[in-house]
Amino acid sequence: MPRTGQKLFHKIGEVCEICGVEPHVLRYWESEFPTLSPGKNRAGQRIYRDRDLELISTISHLLYEEGFTIAGARKKLTDQTGTRGLPLFKQPDLSSRKVYLRIRKELESLADNLRKKVLP
């Protein structure tokens, strides 16, 4: 899930950039997925929280990567949601620390293999 850092709320344009989805698609998804319901500020603009971004990322994954239909994705989310409507399953965490550790482990393994071949 894309992390945004310090902001608590995001406008629809920011969410579109973060999640790679067009604004009309987000508005449509709000009508199709009851758990996706961002709040609105005094000016009537949609404001999304991190949990909304996580849900949008999950919906996008189900529709675009796993090939679910809207109805299928809605059913999957309904079957796998907790009491607050958040998915119980998570996408792989690609935080920089985990990526760094994975790359480091792979490099150490390669270095060991090279040492074995160079130094008999």
GUMI-660739 format. One record per residue: residue in three letters; x, y, z of N, C-alpha, C, CB in turn. Coordinates in steps of 0.02 Angstrom, whole numbers, plus 50000, padded with zeros to 5 digits. Glycine has a CB too. Layout:
residues N
ALAXYZXYZXYZXYZ
...
This chain:
residues 120
MET500424994250000500005000050000500445006150000499535000050059
PRO500295010949960500695016949959500615020850024500505021249901
ARG501175022550053501155026650113501255033850094501695024350164
THR500925038450129500945045350111501345049650159500255047950106
GLY501515047050216501925050850261501525054450315502325055850224
GLN501565061050315501325064850372500595067150367501745070750381
LYS500305067250308499635069950300499105064950326499505071550227
LEU498595067750359498045063650382497505062950329497755066550446
PHE497415068250289496885068350239497185070150172496335073250258
HIS496885067450119497125068650051496535070350007497505062550023
LYS496645075149962496125076849913496135071749857496225084049885
ILE495595071749818495515066649766496085066749715494855067649730
GLY496345072549698496905072949650497535069649677497045080149634
GLU497665070549742498255067449772498175059849774498355070049844
VAL497575057649789497435050449792497535047349723496715049049817
CYS497315050949672497385048449603498125047549585497055053249553
GLU498545052349605499255051849591499575046049630499605058349609
ILE499385045249693499665040049736499465033149711499445041049809
CYS498835032249695498565025649678498545024149603497875024949706
GLY498665029149562498655027949490497965026649461499095022249474
VAL497465030149488496775029249466496495036149450496345025549522
GLU496075036549399495755042849379495205044849428495475042249308
PRO495065051349435494545053649482493855050649468494495061149480
HIS493665050149404492995047349389492955040049410492835048049314
VAL493515036549409493525029549430493415029149505494185026049409
LEU493745033449543493655033549616492925035049634494125038749649
ARG492645040049601491945041749615491475035949599491735048149576
TYR491625032449545491215026549527491295021149579491415023849457
TRP491905019849600492025014649650491665016249715492765013949664
GLU491605022749732491235024549793490515022249789491265032149804
SER490235022449729489535020249721489475012549721489235023049657
GLU490005009149702489985001849696490234998149758490394999749637
PHE490665001349797490954998149857490745002049919491734997749852
PRO490264999549957490015003250015490545004850068489454999350048
THR491055000750072491575002050122492025007950103492004995850132
LEU492015009950041492405015650018491955021850021492685014549946
SER492015025550075491605031550082492015036950116490955030050124
PRO492385040750076492795046150105492355051550133493275048950053
GLY492625055150182492255060750210492295066650163492525062650279
LYS491965072050182491995078150143492155083950190491325079550105
ASN492545088750165492715094550205492155099750199493395097550184
ARG492255105550230491725110650229491565113150159491935116550272
ALA492055112750115491945114950045491615109550004492605116950013
GLY491505103650032491185098149997491665093749957490675100849950
GLN492315094949966492805090849931492915084349968493475094649923
ARG493015078949930493155072449961493835072649995493135066749908
ILE493865069850055494505069250090494595061850109494525073850154
TYR495155059150089495305052050099495815051250154495555048950034
ARG495735046150194496215044250246496645038550221495855042250312
ASP497165036850260497605031350241497225024850232498155030450293
ARG496725023650274496345017350268495955017250202495855016550327
ASP495735023150179495405023550113495895021850058495095030550102
LEU496515024450064497035022950014497185015550012497675026950030
GLU497195012450070497315005150074496755001350039497375002850147
LEU496145003450050495565000150019495575001249943494905002850048
ILE495745007349921495785008749850496325004449818495935016249838
SER496885003849851497424999649826497204992349820498045000149871
THR496834989949868496584983049867496084982149810496254981249935
ILE495624986949802495134986449748495484986549681494634992349752
SER495964990949673496344991349611496704984849596496854997049614
HIS496994981849648497344975449640496864970049617497684973449706
LEU496284969649649495794964549631495544965349560495204964749680
LEU495404971549540495124972749474495634972249418494794979649472
TYR496204975449427496684976049372497204970549369497024982549376
GLU497394967849427497914962749427497634955649432498394963949484
GLU497104954849471496814948049478496234946949430496584947049549
GLY496004952149396495494951349345494784950449370495664945649303
PHE494634952449431493954951949457493504956949422493944953049534
THR492864955349419492364960149398492204964549459491714956649370
ILE491824969949448491624974249504491234970049555491184980249479
ALA490754966049531490354961949577490784956849613489794958349538
GLY491254953849577491704948949609492154952049661492124945449556
ALA492414957949645492844961349694492444963549755493184967549661
ARG491824965849744491394967849800491264961849845490734970749774
LYS491114956049814490984949949853491604947849891490744944249807
LYS492174948049859492804946049893492934950649952493404946349843
LEU492844957149943492944961749998492444960650054492904968949974
THR491824959250036491304957850086491464951550125490614957250053
ASP491714946450090491884940150122492494940750167492004934750070
GLN492944945350151493584945850187493684952550221494154944650139
THR493154955250251493234961550287493114960550361492764966850259
GLY493434964850398493344964850470492734968950489493974967650505
THR492664970450552492074974050576492054981150551492054973950651
ARG492614984050534492634991050510492644991450435493224994750540
GLY492584985950400492564986050328493254986350296492174991850305
LEU493774985050335494444985050307494644978050289494944988150355
PRO494994977050235495194970250214495614966850267495574970550148
LEU495484960350276495884956450322496534954250291495494950350345
PHE496574954150224497194952350192497554958750170497064947750131
LYS498194958450167498594964250149499024962650089499044966450208
GLN499184967750051499644966949996500344966750025499564972549943
PRO500824964049989501494963750015501754970650033501954960549964
ASP502074971050092502354977350115503024978350082502424977350192
LEU503074983750045503684985150009504044991050041503544986549935
SER504034991250108504374996750141505114996450125504264996450217
SER505435002150126506135002450105506574998050148506375009750107
ARG506424997350211506824993150256506794985850234506584993850330
LYS506204983350219506134976350198506464975150131505394974350195
VAL506394979850086506714979150021507464979050029506494984849973
TYR507714983650070508434983950084508684977350112508594989650133
LEU508334974550161508554968250192508544962450143508124966650253
ARG508034962250100507984956950050508564957450000507314957350013
ILE508704963449977509254964449929509914962749961509254971649903
ARG510004964850024510624963350059510734955850065510614966550129
LYS510204952250082510254944950089510444941750022509584942050114
GLU510144944049968510304941349902511024942849883509824944249849
LEU511254948949898511954950749882512454946649922512064958149895
GLU512294945449986512734941250027512764934150000512494941250100
SER512204931649977512194924949949512614924649885511474922849934
LEU512564929749843512964930049782513704930449798512754935949739
ALA513884934549848514584935249868514854928549894514654940649923
ASP514454924949932514674918349957514794913549899514154915350006
ASN514354913549850514434909249792515064910949753513824909649746
LEU515204917349746515804919549710516434917449749515794927149699
ARG516424918149814517004916249855517154908749848516884917849929
LYS516624904749845516704897549838517024895749771516034894049846
LYS516854899449719517124897949653517824900649643516674900849600
VAL517984906449674518644909449666519154906149712518604916949681
LEU518954904949774519394901849823519184894549835519394905849890
PRO519514889949803519304882849810519434879949877519654878649759
